[in-house]
Amino acid sequence: MTVNTALGVRLRLDSQEDSLKAGERPGGPCCGADKQDGVLTLIEDSGRRVASQPTLPGNYPAYYQGIHGAVRGAAPNPVPAEEAIRVMELIELGIKSTEQRKTLPVKNG
């Protein structure tokens, strides 16, 4: 199977904010849990396939602990610049795709 494009779509924001507003504590059993699966669309040589993708629980504290370690020089950046740039490129591609009302190819790498 050759996957030409894989597109994951979130239909709403991260559930951690709602959990915190509801009074749940970070690290608790429910905080950051997302009951809604993501949607993954694979565009292959044989056509389009849509699959449900379980959403991993968020963990704001771990992210900020990672940033703290990176700033102090004790740990790597939890989101390397290359990954952040790739996410921005994908967001921009999604905006262009919506404006043009068509599927646009995703560059590998």
Phi and psi in degrees as GROMACS dihedral restraints (atoms count N, CA, C in turn):
[ dihedral_restraints ]
;  ai    aj    ak    al  type     phi  dphi    fc
    3     4     5     6     1  -105.9    20    10
    4     5     6     7     1   123.1    20    10
    6     7     8     9     1   -98.1    20    10
    7     8     9    10     1   117.2    20    10
    9    10    11    12     1   -82.4    20    10
   10    11    12    13     1   -40.4    20    10
   12    13    14    15     1  -146.3    20    10
   13    14    15    16     1   138.9    20    10
   15    16    17    18     1  -126.3    20    10
   16    17    18    19     1   127.2    20    10
   18    19    20    21     1  -129.0    20    10
   19    20    21    22     1   118.8    20    10
   21    22    23    24     1  -100.9    20    10
   22    23    24    25     1   138.4    20    10
   24    25    26    27     1  -125.5    20    10
   25    26    27    28     1   129.1    20    10
   27    28    29    30     1  -103.9    20    10
   28    29    30    31     1   130.4    20    10
   30    31    32    33     1   -92.3    20    10
   31    32    33    34     1    -7.3    20    10
   33    34    35    36     1  -153.9    20    10
   34    35    36    37     1   177.0    20    10
   36    37    38    39     1   -75.0    20    10
   37    38    39    40     1   168.8    20    10
   39    40    41    42     1   -53.3    20    10
   40    41    42    43     1   136.0    20    10
   42    43    44    45     1   -76.7    20    10
   43    44    45    46     1   -10.0    20    10
   45    46    47    48     1   -60.3    20    10
   46    47    48    49     1   -38.2    20    10
   48    49    50    51     1   -61.8    20    10
   49    50    51    52     1   -45.4    20    10
   51    52    53    54     1   -61.1    20    10
   52    53    54    55     1   -40.2    20    10
   54    55    56    57     1   -61.8    20    10
   55    56    57    58     1   -44.2    20    10
   57    58    59    60     1   -65.9    20    10
   58    59    60    61     1   -41.0    20    10
   60    61    62    63     1   -63.7    20    10
   61    62    63    64     1   -29.6    20    10
   63    64    65    66     1   -81.1    20    10
   64    65    66    67     1     1.4    20    10
   66    67    68    69     1    92.6    20    10
   67    68    69    70     1     4.4    20    10
   69    70    71    72     1   -72.7    20    10
   70    71    72    73     1   149.4    20    10
   72    73    74    75     1   -95.8    20    10
   73    74    75    76     1   140.6    20    10
   75    76    77    78     1   -54.7    20    10
   76    77    78    79     1   138.3    20    10
   78    79    80    81     1    88.8    20    10
   79    80    81    82     1    -9.0    20    10
   81    82    83    84     1   -70.4    20    10
   82    83    84    85     1   169.0    20    10
   84    85    86    87     1   -64.5    20    10
   85    86    87    88     1   -25.5    20    10
   87    88    89    90     1  -108.3    20    10
   88    89    90    91     1   -18.5    20    10
   90    91    92    93     1   -65.4    20    10
   91    92    93    94     1   121.5    20    10
   93    94    95    96     1    90.4    20    10
   94    95    96    97     1    -7.1    20    10
   96    97    98    99     1   -72.7    20    10
   97    98    99   100     1   139.0    20    10
   99   100   101   102     1  -119.8    20    10
  100   101   102   103     1   118.6    20    10
  102   103   104   105     1   -77.7    20    10
  103   104   105   106     1   -15.2    20    10
  105   106   107   108     1   -98.1    20    10
  106   107   108   109     1   124.1    20    10
  108   109   110   111     1   -70.5    20    10
  109   110   111   112     1   155.2    20    10
  111   112   113   114     1   -80.4    20    10
  112   113   114   115     1   169.2    20    10
  114   115   116   117     1  -117.5    20    10
  115   116   117   118     1   125.6    20    10
  117   118   119   120     1  -114.1    20    10
  118   119   120   121     1   122.6    20    10
  120   121   122   123     1  -107.1    20    10
  121   122   123   124     1   121.8    20    10
  123   124   125   126     1  -107.6    20    10
  124   125   126   127     1   126.1    20    10
  126   127   128   129     1  -107.2    20    10
  127   128   129   130     1   108.8    20    10
  129   130   131   132     1  -112.9    20    10
  130   131   132   133     1   173.6    20    10
  132   133   134   135     1   -57.8    20    10
  133   134   135   136     1   -32.7    20    10
  135   136   137   138     1   -85.1    20    10
  136   137   138   139     1    -4.6    20    10
  138   139   140   141     1   131.0    20    10
  139   140   141   142     1  -166.1    20    10
  141   142   143   144     1   -96.3    20    10
  142   143   144   145     1   137.4    20    10
  144   145   146   147     1  -133.4    20    10
  145   146   147   148     1   131.6    20    10
  147   148   149   150     1  -109.0    20    10
  148   149   150   151     1   132.3    20    10
  150   151   152   153     1  -133.3    20    10
  151   152   153   154     1   147.4    20    10
  153   154   155   156     1   -80.6    20    10
  154   155   156   157     1   139.0    20    10
  156   157   158   159     1  -128.3    20    10
  157   158   159   160     1   115.9    20    10
  159   160   161   162     1   -57.0    20    10
  160   161   162   163     1   141.7    20    10
  162   163   164   165     1   -93.7    20    10
  163   164   165   166     1   126.7    20    10
  165   166   167   168     1   -73.1    20    10
  166   167   168   169     1   145.6    20    10
  168   169   170   171     1   -63.6    20    10
  169   170   171   172     1   142.8    20    10
  171   172   173   174     1   -77.1    20    10
  172   173   174   175     1   163.6    20    10
  174   175   176   177     1  -152.6    20    10
  175   176   177   178     1    77.9    20    10
  177   178   179   180     1   -53.5    20    10
  178   179   180   181     1   -46.4    20    10
  180   181   182   183     1   -57.6    20    10
  181   182   183   184     1   -41.1    20    10
  183   184   185   186     1   -64.4    20    10
  184   185   186   187     1   -38.4    20    10
  186   187   188   189     1   -61.9    20    10
  187   188   189   190     1   -49.2    20    10
  189   190   191   192     1   -69.1    20    10
  190   191   192   193     1   -30.0    20    10
  192   193   194   195     1   -65.3    20    10
  193   194   195   196     1   -38.4    20    10
  195   196   197   198     1   -64.1    20    10
  196   197   198   199     1   -42.6    20    10
  198   199   200   201     1   -61.4    20    10
  199   200   201   202     1   -43.9    20    10
  201   202   203   204     1   -57.8    20    10
  202   203   204   205     1   -46.1    20    10
  204   205   206   207     1   -64.2    20    10
  205   206   207   208     1   -38.8    20    10
  207   208   209   210     1   -67.0    20    10
  208   209   210   211     1   -42.9    20    10
  210   211   212   213     1   -63.5    20    10
  211   212   213   214     1   -36.2    20    10
  213   214   215   216     1   -80.8    20    10
  214   215   216   217     1    -5.9    20    10
  216   217   218   219     1    79.4    20    10
  217   218   219   220     1    13.9    20    10
  219   220   221   222     1   -98.6    20    10
  220   221   222   223     1    -8.5    20    10
  222   223   224   225     1  -153.5    20    10
  223   224   225   226     1   159.6    20    10
  225   226   227   228     1   -72.4    20    10
  226   227   228   229     1   156.5    20    10
  228   229   230   231     1   -60.0    20    10
  229   230   231   232     1   128.8    20    10
  231   232   233   234     1   -66.1    20    10
  232   233   234   235     1   -20.3    20    10
  234   235   236   237     1  -130.1    20    10
  235   236   237   238     1    93.4    20    10
  237   238   239   240     1   -58.7    20    10
  238   239   240   241     1   151.9    20    10
  240   241   242   243     1   -53.7    20    10
  241   242   243   244     1   -38.9    20    10
  243   244   245   246     1   -60.7    20    10
  244   245   246   247     1   -40.2    20    10
  246   247   248   249     1   -68.3    20    10
  247   248   249   250     1   -41.7    20    10
  249   250   251   252     1   -62.7    20    10
  250   251   252   253     1   -41.9    20    10
  252   253   254   255     1   -63.4    20    10
  253   254   255   256     1   -42.2    20    10
  255   256   257   258     1   -61.9    20    10
  256   257   258   259     1   -42.3    20    10
  258   259   260   261     1   -62.5    20    10
  259   260   261   262     1   -43.8    20    10
  261   262   263   264     1   -62.2    20    10
  262   263   264   265     1   -39.6    20    10
  264   265   266   267     1   -63.1    20    10
  265   266   267   268     1   -41.1    20    10
  267   268   269   270     1   -68.0    20    10
  268   269   270   271     1   -38.7    20    10
  270   271   272   273     1   -63.1    20    10
  271   272   273   274     1   -45.9    20    10
  273   274   275   276     1   -61.1    20    10
  274   275   276   277     1   -39.6    20    10
  276   277   278   279     1   -64.3    20    10
  277   278   279   280     1   -39.3    20    10
  279   280   281   282     1   -63.0    20    10
  280   281   282   283     1   -39.7    20    10
  282   283   284   285     1   -64.4    20    10
  283   284   285   286     1   -45.9    20    10
  285   286   287   288     1   -61.7    20    10
  286   287   288   289     1   -41.5    20    10
  288   289   290   291     1   -60.6    20    10
  289   290   291   292     1   -42.0    20    10
  291   292   293   294     1   -66.8    20    10
  292   293   294   295     1   -45.1    20    10
  294   295   296   297     1   -61.3    20    10
  295   296   297   298     1   -40.4    20    10
  297   298   299   300     1   -87.2    20    10
  298   299   300   301     1    -7.9    20    10
  300   301   302   303     1    53.3    20    10
  301   302   303   304     1    46.2    20    10
  303   304   305   306     1  -154.8    20    10
  304   305   306   307     1   160.9    20    10
  306   307   308   309     1   -76.3    20    10
  307   308   309   310     1   131.4    20    10
  309   310   311   312     1  -114.1    20    10
  310   311   312   313     1   145.7    20    10
  312   313   314   315     1   -71.3    20    10
  313   314   315   316     1   145.4    20    10
  315   316   317   318     1   -97.6    20    10
  316   317   318   319     1   127.4    20    10
  318   319   320   321     1   -73.2    20    10
  319   320   321   322     1   136.0    20    10
  321   322   323   324     1   -74.0    20    10
  322   323   324   325     1   143.0    20    10
